[in-house]
Amino acid sequence: MSLGVQARVMPRLNNRVDYEEDERIQAVRQFIPRCVFDRVGCEDGLNGLRSYRRAETAQGTLGPRPLHDWASDYADSFGLMAQGLYAAPRYAVDVRVNPRWAAPS
């Protein structure tokens, strides 16, 4: 709030957790090209996003679900933001973004 952002809690978009994960990942894929990051100030978050990956199966191949480790918190929070601001703008009604934070056009 001290940064000028008023936020609301986004309601669940679907009752199936696996569907929500897929939707969140797709929202990030669409949203991230529009983002600009401060390399120093966002270092931990960027490391978390880079480290987010799929879990391995017992056979050593990549499975369909994400691995839930330390990077999950970073990726899930960024994904929820992407859903709220980009993929589901109807839920972002009360969010005001400071124009100084926006990427140059």
C-alpha positions as CSV (number, residue, x, y, z in Angstrom):
1,M,0.0,0.0,0.0
2,S,2.9,2.4,0.7
3,L,4.0,1.9,-3.0
4,G,0.6,3.1,-4.2
5,V,-0.9,-0.4,-5.0
6,Q,-4.3,-1.3,-3.8
7,A,-4.9,-5.0,-4.2
8,R,-7.8,-7.5,-3.7
9,V,-7.6,-11.2,-3.0
10,M,-8.3,-13.0,-6.3
11,P,-10.9,-15.7,-6.0
12,R,-10.2,-19.2,-7.1
13,L,-10.6,-19.5,-10.8
14,N,-11.3,-23.2,-10.8
15,N,-11.7,-26.0,-8.2
16,R,-9.1,-28.3,-9.8
17,V,-5.6,-27.6,-8.6
18,D,-3.9,-29.2,-11.6
19,Y,-6.0,-26.9,-13.9
20,E,-5.0,-23.9,-11.8
21,E,-1.3,-24.8,-12.1
22,D,-1.6,-25.1,-15.9
23,E,-3.5,-21.8,-16.2
24,R,-1.0,-20.0,-13.9
25,I,1.9,-21.3,-16.0
26,Q,0.2,-20.1,-19.2
27,A,-0.5,-16.7,-17.7
28,V,3.2,-16.3,-16.8
29,R,4.3,-17.3,-20.4
30,Q,2.0,-14.6,-21.8
31,F,2.9,-12.0,-19.2
32,I,6.6,-12.3,-18.7
33,P,7.6,-10.8,-22.1
34,R,6.0,-7.5,-20.9
35,C,8.0,-7.4,-17.7
36,V,11.2,-5.5,-16.8
37,F,13.1,-6.7,-13.7
38,D,15.6,-5.0,-11.5
39,R,18.5,-7.5,-11.5
40,V,19.7,-6.6,-8.1
41,G,16.4,-5.9,-6.3
42,C,14.7,-8.9,-7.8
43,E,17.6,-11.3,-7.7
44,D,16.0,-13.8,-5.3
45,G,12.7,-13.8,-7.2
46,L,14.5,-14.2,-10.6
47,N,16.5,-17.1,-9.2
48,G,13.2,-18.7,-8.1
49,L,11.6,-18.3,-11.5
50,R,14.7,-19.7,-13.2
51,S,14.7,-22.7,-10.9
52,Y,11.1,-23.6,-11.2
53,R,10.8,-26.9,-13.1
54,R,8.8,-30.1,-13.5
55,A,9.2,-33.0,-11.1
56,E,11.0,-36.1,-12.3
57,T,9.1,-39.4,-12.5
58,A,10.5,-42.7,-10.9
59,Q,11.9,-43.5,-14.4
60,G,14.0,-40.2,-14.4
61,T,11.9,-38.4,-17.0
62,L,10.1,-35.1,-16.5
63,G,6.6,-35.5,-15.3
64,P,3.5,-33.5,-16.0
65,R,3.4,-31.6,-12.7
66,P,5.8,-28.9,-11.3
67,L,8.3,-29.8,-8.6
68,H,7.3,-28.3,-5.3
69,D,10.5,-27.0,-3.7
70,W,11.9,-23.6,-2.6
71,A,11.3,-22.1,-6.0
72,S,7.6,-22.9,-5.9
73,D,6.8,-19.9,-3.7
74,Y,8.4,-17.5,-6.0
75,A,6.9,-19.0,-9.2
76,D,3.4,-19.4,-7.6
77,S,3.3,-15.8,-6.4
78,F,4.5,-14.4,-9.7
79,G,1.9,-16.7,-11.5
80,L,-0.9,-15.4,-9.3
81,M,0.1,-11.9,-10.2
82,A,0.2,-12.8,-13.9
83,Q,-3.3,-14.3,-13.6
84,G,-4.7,-11.3,-11.8
85,L,-3.1,-8.6,-14.0
86,Y,-3.0,-10.2,-17.4
87,A,-4.9,-13.5,-17.8
88,A,-7.9,-12.5,-15.6
89,P,-8.1,-8.7,-15.7
90,R,-11.7,-8.8,-14.4
91,Y,-10.2,-9.7,-11.0
92,A,-7.7,-6.8,-11.0
93,V,-10.2,-4.1,-10.8
94,D,-8.7,-2.3,-7.8
95,V,-5.1,-2.6,-8.7
96,R,-3.3,0.7,-9.8
97,V,0.2,0.4,-11.2
98,N,2.6,3.3,-11.0
99,P,3.6,4.3,-14.5
100,R,7.2,4.5,-13.4
101,W,7.2,0.7,-13.0
102,A,6.0,0.0,-16.6
103,A,8.4,-1.1,-19.3
104,P,9.3,1.5,-21.8
105,S,7.3,1.3,-25.0
